[in-house]
């Protein structure tokens, strides 16, 4: 019973968070949401079919994988990662790769190759 409450809470938080992030750029984030949910579900189904792991507690008991969780929490983590870390990573990676990154006043990062 407690497991289902935690799963349901994670699903609700993921849905709310995803909606908030998707509102900032609908076209970009909805495509990313759909792609990441499909990839997550397919990989999970593949791993279950190969016997690497199983899920004894799921919100939909008839499914071999936690399908609701795969279509809500996994895409939410991807959206959070894309929404909140690329600018910092672009600047850090530009130093490692020997390129120059320039932040404009809007908050986006433009990477200029060193040559």
C-alpha positions in Angstrom: 0.0 0.0 0.0 2.7 2.5 0.9 4.6 1.7 -2.4 1.5 2.7 -4.4 1.2 6.0 -2.5 4.8 6.8 -3.3 4.4 5.8 -7.0 1.2 7.9 -7.3 2.9 10.8 -5.6 5.8 10.6 -8.1 3.4 10.4 -11.0 1.5 13.5 -9.8 4.6 15.5 -9.2 6.0 14.5 -12.6 2.8 15.5 -14.4 2.7 18.9 -12.7 6.4 19.5 -13.3 6.2 18.4 -16.9 3.3 20.8 -17.6 5.2 23.7 -16.0 8.3 23.0 -18.1 6.4 22.3 -21.4 4.6 25.6 -21.1 7.9 27.5 -21.6 8.4 26.0 -25.1 5.6 23.8 -26.2 6.9 22.5 -29.5 10.4 21.7 -28.3 9.5 20.1 -25.0 6.5 18.1 -26.2 8.6 16.4 -28.8 11.3 15.7 -26.2 8.6 14.4 -23.8 7.1 12.0 -26.4 10.5 10.8 -27.5 11.9 10.2 -24.0 8.7 8.4 -22.8 8.8 6.1 -25.8 12.5 5.4 -25.4 12.1 4.8 -21.7 9.2 2.4 -22.1 10.8 0.5 -24.9 14.1 0.1 -23.0 12.3 -0.9 -19.8 10.2 -3.5 -21.8 13.4 -4.8 -23.4 15.1 -5.2 -20.0 12.1 -7.0 -18.5 11.8 -9.3 -21.5 15.5 -10.2 -21.2 15.0 -11.0 -17.5 17.3 -8.2 -16.1 14.6 -7.1 -13.7 10.9 -7.2 -12.8 8.4 -4.9 -11.2 6.3 -6.5 -8.5 4.5 -3.2 -7.6 2.9 -1.3 -10.5 0.0 1.1 -10.8 -1.3 -1.0 -13.7 -0.9 -4.6 -12.5 -1.5 -6.3 -15.9 1.4 -4.5 -17.6 4.8 -6.2 -17.5 6.4 -2.7 -16.9 5.2 0.3 -14.8 3.8 1.9 -17.9 2.3 4.9 -16.2 5.5 5.7 -14.4 7.5 5.2 -17.7 5.3 7.8 -19.4 5.4 10.4 -16.6 8.5 10.2 -14.4 11.2 9.3 -17.0 10.2 12.2 -19.4 10.0 14.6 -16.5 13.6 13.8 -15.5 14.7 14.3 -19.1 12.8 17.6 -19.3 14.4 18.8 -16.0 17.8 17.9 -17.3 17.4 19.7 -20.6 15.6 22.7 -19.2 17.9 23.5 -16.3 21.4 22.4 -17.2 22.4 23.1 -20.9 23.8 26.6 -20.4 26.1 25.6 -17.6 27.2 22.5 -19.4 27.8 24.4 -22.7 30.2 26.8 -20.9 32.0 24.0 -19.0 32.3 21.8 -22.1 33.6 24.7 -24.2 36.5 25.1 -21.8 37.3 21.4 -22.0 37.0 21.3 -25.8 39.1 24.5 -26.3 36.2 26.5 -27.7 34.8 29.8 -26.6 31.3 30.1 -25.2 29.5 33.5 -25.1 26.5 34.2 -23.0 24.2 36.7 -24.6 21.8 38.9 -22.5 18.8 36.6 -23.0 20.4 33.7 -21.2 21.3 31.5 -24.2 24.8 30.3 -24.9 26.6 30.5 -28.2 29.7 28.3 -28.7 32.3 29.7 -31.0 34.9 27.2 -32.3 38.5 28.0 -31.7 39.4 27.0 -35.1 
